[in-house]
Amino acid sequence: MFARLVLAAAIAIGATQAPGAHPISGRELAWPMGVSGAPWLDREDREREEAPALALKILNVAPGSVVADIGAGSGYFTERLARLVGPKGKVYANDIQQGMLDLLRRRIEKEHLTNVIVVLGEPANPKLPPGAIDLALMVDVYHELREPQKMLNEIRKALKPAGRLALVEYKGEDPSIPIMPSHKMTVAQARLEVEHEGFKLSAVHSGLPRQHVLIFTVAGERRTKN
Ligand SMILES: C[S@@+](CC[C@H](N)C(=O)[O-])C[C@H]1O[C@@H](n2cnc3c(N)ncnc32)[C@H](O)[C@@H]1O
């Protein structure tokens, strides 16, 4: 099901060339999920299969904080983050597909969420304000980035000095998880790629049924080099 969705999505967004490999790790970059995958993101079984509520608990999002939901898709996490940060906080909901952002906008209007800022990003730039973000979150997104190094560099500039980057990625170490291999990552792959761009892995949570939650902070020597 997931494989079919991704293939249909790649065709739908006009992708003709294979995305290629990561220059540091050699990991095969994945096709992005297109708008036809949105119902899968919002499926009823998601809580039972992936425990996103537990992922949010692990992330420990403070009321009043500023969060960037990068690759927000149809807004499954955006909606929940907006409630967690509350009226004094803000969520930047970013994606590169206008179709996803149209669905997301409908969702925030329906839910009367007034603390969400919708941002159309570019494949190498999330278009976030500099030094403004407490938590940059990518749920099932990082493995799809076409330009992961440039994106990480831009995300680093958007974080506050003590800001966190969190990746939620399907466990590449576990062949029993029913997701295409190119849409999974091992902790070692993520660490190698992300630390190379000026971050430090500060926590690994592997208690979710299918995904790791990986928390990175900006490496000390890169904090002032924006
Ligand atoms: C599998 S979906 C996950 C959506 C959402 N995070 C969720 O968990 O429900 C991946 C999303 O990442 C987006 N994406 C891929 N590359 C991106 C990039 N460079 N910048 C922002 N979004 C990107 C895709 O458009 C797609 O909406």
The ligand as an SDF file (V2000), in Angstrom:
LIG
                    3D

 27 29  0  0  0  0  0  0  0  0999 V2000
    5.4160   11.3140    4.2940 C   0  0  0  0  0  0  0  0  0  0  0  0
    4.8660   12.9810    4.2700 S   0  0  0  0  0  0  0  0  0  0  0  0
    4.7790   13.3480    6.0170 C   0  0  0  0  0  0  0  0  0  0  0  0
    3.7960   14.4660    6.3390 C   0  0  0  0  0  0  0  0  0  0  0  0
    3.6650   14.8260    7.8280 C   0  0  0  0  0  0  0  0  0  0  0  0
    4.9370   15.1650    8.4140 N   0  0  0  0  0  0  0  0  0  0  0  0
    3.0160   13.7220    8.6130 C   0  0  0  0  0  0  0  0  0  0  0  0
    3.7360   12.9880    9.3170 O   0  0  0  0  0  0  0  0  0  0  0  0
    1.7800   13.5720    8.5390 O   0  0  0  0  0  0  0  0  0  0  0  0
    6.3180   13.8560    3.7500 C   0  0  0  0  0  0  0  0  0  0  0  0
    6.0750   15.3160    3.4050 C   0  0  0  0  0  0  0  0  0  0  0  0
    7.3660   15.9530    3.2780 O   0  0  0  0  0  0  0  0  0  0  0  0
    7.2640   16.9160    2.2650 C   0  0  0  0  0  0  0  0  0  0  0  0
    8.6130   17.2850    1.7980 N   0  0  0  0  0  0  0  0  0  0  0  0
    9.4820   16.5670    1.0370 C   0  0  0  0  0  0  0  0  0  0  0  0
   10.6090   17.2920    0.8190 N   0  0  0  0  0  0  0  0  0  0  0  0
   10.4410   18.4760    1.4570 C   0  0  0  0  0  0  0  0  0  0  0  0
   11.2490   19.6570    1.6120 C   0  0  0  0  0  0  0  0  0  0  0  0
   12.4520   19.7710    1.0480 N   0  0  0  0  0  0  0  0  0  0  0  0
   10.7610   20.6830    2.3480 N   0  0  0  0  0  0  0  0  0  0  0  0
    9.5370   20.5910    2.9210 C   0  0  0  0  0  0  0  0  0  0  0  0
    8.7220   19.5250    2.8020 N   0  0  0  0  0  0  0  0  0  0  0  0
    9.1780   18.4740    2.0780 C   0  0  0  0  0  0  0  0  0  0  0  0
    6.3970   16.2480    1.2130 C   0  0  0  0  0  0  0  0  0  0  0  0
    5.8630   17.2120    0.3390 O   0  0  0  0  0  0  0  0  0  0  0  0
    5.3420   15.5630    2.0900 C   0  0  0  0  0  0  0  0  0  0  0  0
    4.2460   16.3870    2.3170 O   0  0  0  0  0  0  0  0  0  0  0  0
  1  2  1  0
  2  3  1  0
  2 10  1  0
  3  4  1  0
  4  5  1  0
  5  6  1  0
  5  7  1  0
  7  8  2  0
  7  9  1  0
 10 11  1  0
 11 12  1  0
 11 26  1  0
 12 13  1  0
 13 14  1  0
 13 24  1  0
 14 15  1  0
 14 23  1  0
 15 16  2  0
 16 17  1  0
 17 18  1  0
 17 23  2  0
 18 19  1  0
 18 20  2  0
 20 21  1  0
 21 22  2  0
 22 23  1  0
 24 25  1  0
 24 26  1  0
 26 27  1  0
M  CHG  2   2   1   9  -1
M  END
$$$$
